[in-house]
């Protein structure tokens, strides 16, 4: 099984690129929403640019990375089915399911914005943007510690992370309200 580590490396590479897409896409949503509030012709110019950037990111990086990450993960599980006997892996797969739900929801928002349907505020999108961060923290800690036993500490840790992220978003909003150039 010398090739197992090569497959694991490919899986990790596509995990990184998938998350890169999931981190950047909501940022583009924020910029797109803010562009829609600008006066003409700035609005049309920026909106067209955000649509192009989103299309390239989503179709060239995010979707292929999500598919390849999942493919290599399945190959790893087929080659090492014992992983499915471990409780931490069950929890990790639950978070991967949440990640796919987050990805699909981003795809829906992407489609709306490609049609110039703005349904959310940039403030909402700043909060939405943290979804991938929370999932990433949970998955990395599960994979490294391989422990699904300390649910209380895990749940408290994710809640504290969520609170810190929300406080950071509020602080940024205050700073931005005072200085719109930030």
C-alpha positions in Angstrom: 0.0 0.0 0.0 2.8 2.3 -0.9 0.4 4.4 -3.0 -1.8 5.0 0.1 0.2 8.1 1.1 0.1 9.5 -2.4 -3.7 9.3 -2.4 -3.7 10.8 1.1 -1.5 13.7 -0.2 -3.9 14.3 -3.1 -6.8 14.2 -0.7 -5.2 16.9 1.5 -4.2 19.0 -1.5 -7.9 19.1 -2.7 -9.1 19.7 0.9 -6.9 22.8 0.9 -8.0 24.0 -2.5 -11.7 23.3 -1.7 -11.5 25.3 1.5 -9.6 28.1 -0.3 -12.7 28.3 -2.7 -15.1 28.2 0.3 -13.2 30.9 2.1 -13.0 33.2 -0.9 -16.4 32.7 -2.5 -18.5 34.4 0.3 -16.0 37.3 0.2 -16.8 37.7 -3.4 -20.5 37.5 -2.5 -19.9 40.4 0.0 -18.2 42.5 -2.7 -20.9 41.7 -5.2 -23.6 42.7 -2.8 -21.8 45.9 -2.0 -21.3 46.6 -5.7 -25.0 46.3 -6.3 -25.5 49.3 -3.9 -23.2 51.5 -5.9 -24.4 54.2 -8.4 -24.2 53.6 -12.2 -21.9 52.9 -14.0 -19.8 51.7 -11.1 -22.5 49.2 -10.1 -22.6 47.5 -13.5 -18.8 47.5 -13.9 -18.2 46.0 -10.5 -21.1 43.5 -10.7 -19.9 42.2 -14.0 -16.4 41.8 -12.6 -17.6 40.0 -9.4 -19.7 37.7 -11.6 -16.7 36.8 -13.7 -14.4 36.3 -10.7 -17.0 34.1 -8.9 -17.7 32.1 -12.0 -14.0 31.3 -12.5 -13.4 30.5 -8.8 -16.5 28.4 -8.5 -16.1 26.4 -11.7 -12.4 26.1 -12.0 -11.3 25.7 -8.3 -14.2 25.1 -5.9 -16.3 22.4 -7.7 -13.4 20.4 -9.0 -11.6 20.5 -5.6 -14.8 19.4 -3.8 -15.3 16.5 -6.2 -11.6 15.4 -6.2 -11.3 15.8 -2.4 -14.4 13.5 -1.9 -13.2 11.0 -4.5 -9.8 10.6 -2.9 -11.4 10.4 0.5 -13.6 7.5 -0.7 -10.6 5.8 -2.2 -8.8 6.1 1.2 -11.8 4.6 3.0 -12.0 1.7 0.5 -8.2 1.1 1.0 -8.5 1.4 4.8 -12.0 0.4 5.8 -10.9 0.2 9.4 -11.2 4.0 9.6 -15.0 3.5 9.4 -14.9 1.6 12.7 -13.5 4.6 14.6 -16.0 7.0 16.3 -14.0 10.1 15.4 -14.3 9.3 11.7 -18.1 9.1 12.1 -18.1 12.6 13.6 -15.7 13.8 10.9 -18.0 12.5 8.2 -20.9 14.3 9.8 -18.9 17.5 9.5 -18.0 16.7 5.9 -21.8 16.3 5.3 -22.2 19.8 6.8 -19.4 21.0 4.5 -21.2 19.7 1.5 -24.5 21.3 2.6 -22.5 24.6 3.0 -21.0 24.1 -0.4 -24.4 23.5 -2.1 -25.9 26.5 -0.3 -23.0 28.6 -1.6 -23.8 27.3 -5.1 -27.4 28.5 -4.7 -26.2 31.9 -3.6 -23.7 32.0 -6.5 -26.5 31.2 -9.0 -28.7 34.0 -7.5 -26.0 36.6 -7.8 -25.1 35.5 -11.3 -28.8 36.4 -12.1 -28.3 39.7 -10.2 -30.7 38.5 -7.5 -29.4 40.1 -4.3 -31.3 38.5 -1.3 -28.8 39.0 1.5 -26.9 41.9 3.1 -23.2 42.1 3.2 -23.4 41.8 7.0 -25.2 38.5 6.7 -22.6 37.3 4.2 -19.8 38.2 6.6 -21.4 35.9 9.2 -22.1 33.2 6.5 -18.4 33.4 5.5 -17.4 31.9 8.9 -19.3 28.6 8.2 -16.3 27.0 6.5 -14.0 28.2 9.3 -16.0 26.5 12.0 -16.2 23.2 10.0 -12.4 23.4 9.3 -11.6 23.8 12.9 -13.8 20.9 13.9 -12.4 18.5 11.2 -8.8 19.4 11.8 -9.1 18.8 15.6 -10.9 15.5 15.0 -8.3 14.3 12.5 -5.3 15.3 14.6 -6.7 14.3 18.1 -8.8 11.4 16.8 -11.2 11.8 19.6 -14.9 12.1 19.4 -15.3 11.4 23.2 -14.9 14.9 24.6 -18.2 16.2 23.2 -18.5 18.8 25.9 -15.1 20.4 25.3 -15.6 20.1 21.5 -19.0 21.8 21.6 -17.8 24.5 24.0 -14.8 25.1 21.8 -16.8 25.5 18.6 -19.3 27.8 20.5 -16.4 29.9 21.8 -14.9 30.0 18.3 -18.3 31.1 16.9 -18.7 33.8 19.5 -15.1 35.1 18.9 -15.8 35.2 15.1 -19.1 37.1 15.7 -17.3 39.6 18.0 -14.6 40.0 15.4 -17.3 40.7 12.7 -18.9 43.3 15.0 -15.6 45.0 15.7 -14.8 45.1 12.0 -18.2 46.6 11.3 -17.7 49.3 13.9 -14.3 50.1 12.4 -15.7 50.1 8.9 -18.6 52.3 9.9 -16.1 54.8 11.2 -13.7 54.5 8.3 -15.4 53.2 5.1 -12.0 52.8 3.3 -11.0 49.8 5.6 
